[in-house]
């Protein structure tokens, strides 16, 4: 009998976290799934660690390194379930994640994607902060253009047929391919929210998302592509979309540890955000805090800035 859900886990040199991630999948209260692990050319002990975990639901496929979007597409090609979930090799799920999202899609047969709330953990697994806990359901395209509230690729459960209809992940994007996929789905299908924090997203300075210049380039590509597909009634959202995205990029550039080059990037992103959304200038306290942090990044050596953290409000 085929599994109901296919969980796709791409991994490249994930020996530090892969075992904990796999265990969080195997501990799901919903058990009718297969776990497809796509080894993306790992050169460490990832495969040995995975091979030591005995569970008939685990399937491992090894390929030459091709990046996360290609690995996810390879997983989709191997999937047998009618529903597909993705999890990155350093993230975690609460035990009820799949069960709650599957029920949400059963209760909302028109919806193609169910998502939960996300909390953020550090490299050692400690809670960094809670997520924004946004709950948007139904036709979410306009809200999703303004803010990627799905937040990360380890979050949603998606009907496989919908994924096949919109095509796979865009392998030309170095970043933001998650947002691109959610937007393409939102053009055609309703979403449904599960109002519970069920995804623990690990923040790492070595992660792909730390590449802020690549994130900017990919974000612009995604926005242009999405607006080309969006109805005419949403075209006036473009300044707000760009303003929000550049505000997000500013925050990402100022994540710790601070670095001089990222400080200059943050300054550029902030001025661009203000150009698209001048109302940001009215948030005087926030602007002062951000500019102070930019100054620290540019003027203070990175080894000293590590011990001088400042929280950005907003």
TAZI-V111678 format. One record per residue. N is the residue number from 1. PHI is phi in whole degrees, 0 to 359 (999 if undefined). Layout:
n->[N/N]
phi->[PHI/PHI]
This chain:
n->[1/2/3/4/5/6/7/8/9/10/11/12/13/14/15/16/17/18/19/20/21/22/23/24/25/26/27/28/29/30/31/32/33/34/35/36/37/38/39/40/41/42/43/44/45/46/47/48/49/50/51/52/53/54/55/56/57/58/59/60/61/62/63/64/65/66/67/68/69/70/71/72/73/74/75/76/77/78/79/80/81/82/83/84/85/86/87/88/89/90/91/92/93/94/95/96/97/98/99/100/101/102/103/104/105/106/107/108/109/110/111/112/113/114/115/116/117/118/119/120/121/122/123/124/125/126/127/128/129/130/131/132/133/134/135/136/137/138/139/140/141/142/143/144/145/146/147/148/149/150/151/152/153/154/155/156/157/158/159/160/161/162/163/164/165/166/167/168/169/170/171/172/173/174/175/176/177/178/179/180/181/182/183/184/185/186/187/188/189/190/191/192/193/194/195/196/197/198/199/200/201/202/203/204/205/206/207/208/209/210/211/212/213/214/215/216/217/218/219/220/221/222/223/224/225/226/227/228/229/230/231/232/233/234/235/236/237/238/239/240/241/242/243/244/245/246/247/248/249/250/251/252/253/254/255/256/257/258/259/260/261/262/263/264/265/266/267/268/269/270/271/272/273/274/275/276/277/278/279/280/281/282/283/284/285/286/287/288/289/290/291/292/293/294/295/296/297/298/299/300/301/302/303/304/305/306/307/308/309/310/311/312/313/314]
phi->[999/290/292/282/241/253/261/251/237/281/214/227/49/254/300/287/234/300/296/295/295/300/298/291/284/294/271/297/290/273/252/273/221/247/249/263/261/259/280/268/73/300/247/254/265/307/296/298/295/296/295/279/267/267/199/294/280/275/230/246/233/249/222/296/301/219/96/295/301/295/296/295/297/297/293/300/296/270/291/250/283/278/231/230/236/238/216/283/286/237/259/225/241/287/296/263/300/295/299/292/289/298/297/298/287/293/282/230/296/279/283/253/220/246/227/244/275/239/249/248/240/268/295/266/90/278/295/269/195/279/281/281/54/277/237/235/228/85/282/251/304/296/292/288/296/282/199/285/286/295/83/193/285/273/267/280/251/231/294/301/299/294/300/294/293/271/90/282/293/284/284/276/269/281/214/63/290/296/303/302/294/297/295/295/290/292/297/254/226/289/250/223/261/253/279/203/284/236/239/250/263/272/270/222/292/264/286/302/290/284/279/289/290/296/295/297/301/293/299/297/300/296/298/297/295/294/292/294/265/283/294/301/295/258/295/288/280/305/301/294/298/293/299/296/293/287/295/299/296/300/299/295/292/259/290/280/281/290/223/302/294/287/296/295/297/298/297/294/295/296/296/291/299/293/299/278/223/300/297/300/295/285/269/301/299/297/298/298/297/295/296/297/292/299/299/298/296/281/261/261/306/300/289/272/292/300/263/237/294/227/278/274/272/157]
